[in-house]
Amino acid sequence: QVQLVESGGGLVRPGGSLRLSCAASGDIVNIYTMGWYRQTPGSQRELIASITHGGNTNYRDSVKGRFTISRDDANNTSYLQMNSLRLEDTATYYCEANLATRTSLWSTFWGQGTQVTVSS
């Protein structure tokens, strides 16, 4: 079974940086896209950034120029580099992968979530 394990969250001051990691493992044939989402209490989960197998990226406007998504296909891992963090970036961050396995052409898997808290 495919599993996505997240790491890298924590408490940082405004203006600080964090790098989130998402390592996928299991019976993976190909990962089409990987994305990072975030959610705060009382709000719905929103897409922050995504990256295709070819390296094409998309970002939510509020994080453009501050966050960078990347992927290491040799290790089935995605990263979210978060710079110039703001109070409003505080949220639980979830990684997602859309991929193919031996038994499914398209499947979506989610990480367990990692907390990012920006506070002075």
FIPA-117295 format. One line per 8 residues: their letters; for each residue x negated, y, z negated of N, C-alpha, C. Coordinates in Angstrom, 1 decimal. Atoms other than C-alpha are relative to their C-alpha. Example, Ala and Ser with C-alpha at 12.3 -4.5 7.8 and 13.67 -1.06 7.14 Angstrom:
as	-0.9,-1.2,0.0,-12.3,-4.5,-7.8,-0.9,1.2,0.0 ~ 0.9,-1.1,0.0,-13.7,-1.1,-7.1,0.8,1.1,-0.8
//
This chain:
qvqlvesg	-0.8,-1.2,0.0,0.0,0.0,0.0,-0.9,1.2,0.0 ~ 0.7,-1.2,-0.1,-1.2,3.5,0.8,0.2,0.8,-1.2 ~ 0.0,-0.8,1.2,-2.1,5.7,-2.1,-0.8,1.3,0.3 ~ 0.6,-1.3,-0.1,-3.0,9.4,-2.2,-0.3,0.5,-1.4 ~ 0.4,-0.4,1.3,-5.0,10.5,-5.2,-0.6,1.4,0.0 ~ 0.4,-1.4,0.0,-5.4,14.2,-5.9,-0.9,0.3,-1.2 ~ 0.8,-0.4,1.1,-8.0,15.9,-8.0,-0.4,1.5,0.3 ~ 0.5,-1.4,-0.2,-9.5,19.4,-8.6,0.8,1.1,-0.6
gglvrpgg	-0.8,-1.1,0.6,-6.8,21.3,-10.3,-0.6,0.4,-1.3 ~ 0.5,-0.5,1.3,-7.3,23.3,-13.4,0.5,1.4,-0.3 ~ -0.3,-1.4,0.4,-7.1,26.7,-15.1,-1.1,0.9,0.5 ~ 0.9,-0.9,-0.5,-8.8,29.6,-13.4,0.5,1.4,-0.3 ~ -0.4,-1.4,0.1,-8.8,33.4,-13.8,0.3,0.6,1.4 ~ -0.3,-0.7,-1.3,-7.4,35.7,-11.1,-1.3,0.3,0.7 ~ 1.2,-0.2,-0.8,-10.0,36.0,-8.3,-0.9,-1.2,0.1 ~ 0.9,1.2,0.0,-11.5,32.6,-9.0,0.3,-0.9,1.1
slrlscaa	-0.1,1.0,-1.1,-11.8,29.5,-6.8,0.2,-1.4,-0.6 ~ -0.1,1.4,0.3,-10.8,25.9,-6.9,0.0,-0.8,1.3 ~ -0.1,0.9,-1.2,-11.2,23.0,-4.4,0.8,-1.2,-0.4 ~ -0.8,1.2,0.2,-8.5,20.4,-4.4,-0.4,-1.1,1.0 ~ 0.3,1.2,-0.8,-9.2,16.9,-3.0,1.2,-0.9,0.0 ~ -1.1,1.0,-0.2,-6.8,14.3,-1.7,-0.6,-1.2,0.7 ~ 0.6,1.2,-0.6,-8.2,10.8,-1.1,1.0,-1.0,0.3 ~ -0.9,1.0,-0.4,-6.1,8.4,0.8,-0.7,-1.4,0.2
sgdivniy	0.5,1.4,-0.1,-6.6,4.6,0.6,1.1,-0.9,0.3 ~ -1.0,1.0,-0.3,-4.9,1.5,1.7,-0.2,-0.5,1.5 ~ 0.0,0.5,-1.4,-4.0,-0.1,5.0,0.3,1.0,1.0 ~ -0.2,-1.2,-0.9,-4.4,3.0,7.1,-0.7,-0.3,1.3 ~ 0.5,0.1,-1.3,-4.8,2.8,10.8,-0.4,1.4,0.6 ~ 0.3,-1.3,-0.5,-4.7,6.5,11.6,0.8,1.0,-0.8 ~ -0.6,-1.1,0.7,-3.9,9.7,9.8,0.3,1.1,1.0 ~ -0.4,-1.0,-1.0,-2.0,12.1,12.1,-0.2,1.4,-0.5
tmgwyrqt	0.1,-1.3,0.6,-1.7,15.1,9.9,-0.1,-0.1,-1.6 ~ 0.1,-0.1,1.4,-2.5,16.1,6.3,0.4,1.4,-0.4 ~ -0.5,-1.3,0.4,-0.9,18.9,4.4,-0.1,0.1,-1.5 ~ 0.0,-0.4,1.4,-0.9,20.7,1.1,1.3,0.8,-0.3 ~ -1.2,-0.7,0.4,2.3,21.8,-0.6,-0.1,0.4,-1.5 ~ 0.0,-0.3,1.4,3.0,23.5,-3.9,1.5,0.3,-0.4 ~ -1.3,-0.2,0.6,6.0,23.8,-6.2,-0.1,0.5,-1.4 ~ -0.1,-0.6,1.3,6.9,25.9,-9.2,1.3,-0.4,-0.6
pgsqreli	-1.3,0.3,0.6,9.6,25.3,-11.8,1.1,0.9,0.6 ~ -1.2,-0.7,-0.5,13.0,26.3,-10.3,-0.1,0.4,1.5 ~ 0.1,-0.3,-1.4,11.7,26.5,-6.7,-0.2,-1.3,0.8 ~ 0.3,1.1,-0.8,11.5,24.1,-3.8,-1.4,-0.1,0.4 ~ 1.4,0.2,-0.4,8.3,22.6,-2.6,-0.2,0.7,1.4 ~ 0.3,-0.8,-1.2,6.7,24.7,0.1,-1.3,-0.4,0.6 ~ 1.2,0.3,-0.7,4.1,23.9,2.7,-1.0,1.2,0.0 ~ 1.0,-1.0,0.1,0.9,25.8,2.2,-1.0,-0.1,1.2
asithggn	0.9,0.2,-1.1,-1.4,24.4,4.8,0.1,-1.4,0.6 ~ 0.0,1.3,-0.6,-1.6,21.5,7.3,-1.2,0.0,1.0 ~ 1.0,0.3,-1.0,-4.2,20.0,9.6,0.2,-1.2,0.7 ~ -0.2,1.2,-0.9,-4.0,17.6,12.5,-1.2,-0.8,0.1 ~ 1.2,0.9,-0.2,-6.3,14.8,13.4,-1.0,0.7,0.9 ~ 0.9,-0.7,-0.9,-7.8,17.2,16.0,-0.6,1.2,-0.7 ~ 0.6,-1.1,0.7,-8.6,19.8,13.4,0.8,1.3,0.1 ~ -0.8,-1.2,-0.1,-5.8,22.3,14.2,0.6,0.3,-1.3
tnyrdsvk	-0.5,-0.4,1.3,-4.7,24.2,11.1,1.1,1.0,0.1 ~ -1.0,-1.0,0.2,-1.7,26.2,10.0,0.1,0.3,-1.5 ~ -0.1,-0.5,1.4,-1.2,28.3,6.9,1.2,0.8,-0.2 ~ -1.0,-1.0,0.5,1.5,30.0,5.0,-0.6,1.4,0.0 ~ 0.5,-1.3,-0.1,1.1,33.7,5.4,-0.7,0.5,-1.3 ~ 0.4,-0.5,1.3,0.6,34.3,1.7,-1.4,-0.5,-0.4 ~ 1.3,0.5,0.3,-2.6,32.2,1.7,-1.0,0.1,1.1 ~ 0.9,-0.2,-1.1,-4.1,33.1,5.0,-1.2,0.9,-0.4
grftisrd	1.2,-0.8,0.4,-7.7,34.3,4.6,-0.5,-0.4,-1.3 ~ 0.5,0.3,1.4,-7.9,32.9,1.1,-0.2,-1.5,-0.1 ~ 0.1,1.5,0.1,-7.3,29.1,1.5,-0.5,-0.6,1.3 ~ 0.4,0.7,-1.2,-8.9,26.7,3.9,0.2,-1.5,-0.2 ~ -0.3,1.4,0.0,-7.7,23.2,4.6,-1.1,-0.7,0.9 ~ 1.0,0.8,-0.8,-10.2,20.6,5.9,0.3,-1.5,-0.2 ~ -0.2,1.4,0.2,-10.4,16.9,6.3,-1.3,-0.7,0.4 ~ 1.1,0.9,-0.2,-13.1,14.2,6.1,0.5,-1.3,0.4
danntsyl	-0.6,1.2,-0.5,-11.9,11.4,8.3,-0.7,-1.3,-0.4 ~ 0.8,1.1,0.4,-14.7,9.1,7.4,0.4,-0.5,-1.4 ~ -0.4,0.3,1.4,-13.3,9.1,3.8,1.5,0.1,-0.2 ~ -1.5,-0.2,0.1,-9.6,9.7,4.6,0.3,1.0,-1.1 ~ -0.2,-1.0,1.0,-9.8,12.8,2.5,0.3,1.4,0.6 ~ -0.2,-1.4,-0.3,-8.4,16.3,2.8,-0.3,0.8,-1.2 ~ 0.4,-0.9,1.0,-9.5,19.3,0.9,0.8,1.3,0.2 ~ -0.6,-1.4,-0.1,-7.9,22.7,0.1,-0.9,0.8,-0.9
qmnslrle	0.9,-0.9,0.6,-10.5,25.3,-0.7,0.9,1.3,-0.3 ~ -0.8,-1.1,0.4,-8.7,28.0,-2.7,-0.9,1.1,-0.6 ~ 0.8,-1.1,0.5,-10.4,31.4,-3.1,0.9,1.2,-0.3 ~ -0.7,-1.3,0.4,-9.3,34.8,-4.5,1.4,-0.4,-0.5 ~ -1.3,0.5,0.5,-6.6,33.0,-6.5,0.7,1.2,-0.7 ~ -0.9,-1.0,0.6,-3.7,35.1,-7.7,0.9,-0.7,-1.0 ~ -0.9,0.6,1.0,-1.2,34.6,-10.5,1.1,-0.8,0.7 ~ -1.1,0.6,-0.7,1.5,33.7,-8.0,-0.4,-1.3,0.7
dtatyyce	0.5,1.3,-0.5,-0.7,30.7,-6.8,0.2,-1.1,-1.0 ~ -0.2,1.0,1.0,0.1,29.0,-10.1,1.1,-0.9,0.4 ~ -1.0,1.0,-0.4,2.0,25.8,-9.2,-0.6,-1.4,-0.1 ~ 0.4,1.4,-0.2,1.8,22.0,-8.9,-0.3,-0.2,1.5 ~ 0.4,0.2,-1.4,0.0,21.2,-5.7,0.0,-1.5,0.4 ~ -0.1,1.3,-0.5,0.8,18.1,-3.7,-0.6,-0.2,1.3 ~ 0.5,0.3,-1.4,-1.0,16.6,-0.8,0.9,-1.0,0.7 ~ -0.9,0.8,-0.8,0.8,14.8,2.0,-0.8,-0.5,1.2
anlatrts	0.6,0.6,-1.2,-0.3,12.5,4.8,1.0,-0.7,0.8 ~ -0.9,0.7,-1.0,1.6,11.4,7.9,-0.9,-0.9,0.8 ~ 0.9,0.9,-0.5,0.0,8.3,9.1,0.6,-1.3,0.6 ~ -0.4,1.3,-0.5,0.2,4.9,10.8,-0.7,-1.1,-0.8 ~ 0.6,1.2,0.6,-0.3,1.6,9.1,0.2,-1.2,0.9 ~ -0.2,1.2,-0.8,-0.3,-1.9,10.4,1.4,-0.4,0.3 ~ -1.4,0.4,0.0,3.4,-2.2,9.8,0.9,1.2,0.4 ~ -0.8,-1.1,-0.2,4.6,1.3,10.5,-0.7,1.0,0.9
lwstfwgq	0.6,-1.0,-0.9,3.9,3.8,13.3,-0.1,1.3,-0.6 ~ 0.0,-1.3,0.7,4.8,6.8,11.2,0.5,-0.2,-1.4 ~ -0.4,0.0,1.4,4.9,7.0,7.4,-0.5,1.2,-0.7 ~ 0.4,-1.1,0.8,4.7,9.8,4.9,-0.3,-0.4,-1.4 ~ 0.4,0.3,1.4,2.9,9.5,1.6,-0.4,1.3,-0.7 ~ 0.2,-1.2,0.8,2.5,12.0,-1.2,-1.0,-0.4,-1.1 ~ 0.8,0.1,1.2,-0.1,12.5,-3.9,0.8,0.2,-1.2 ~ -0.7,-0.1,1.2,0.8,12.6,-7.5,0.2,1.4,-0.5
gtqvtvss	-0.1,-1.3,0.5,0.4,16.3,-7.9,-1.2,0.4,-0.9 ~ 1.0,-0.5,0.9,-2.3,18.4,-9.5,0.3,1.5,-0.4 ~ -0.4,-1.3,0.5,-1.7,21.5,-11.6,-1.1,1.0,0.2 ~ 0.9,-1.1,-0.1,-3.3,24.8,-10.7,0.7,1.2,-0.8 ~ -0.5,-1.1,0.8,-2.9,27.6,-13.2,-0.9,1.2,0.1 ~ 0.8,-1.2,-0.1,-4.1,31.1,-12.6,0.5,0.9,-1.0 ~ -0.4,-0.8,1.1,-4.1,33.2,-15.7,-1.2,0.8,-0.5 ~ 1.0,-0.8,0.6,-6.0,36.0,-17.3,-0.1,-0.2,-1.5
//
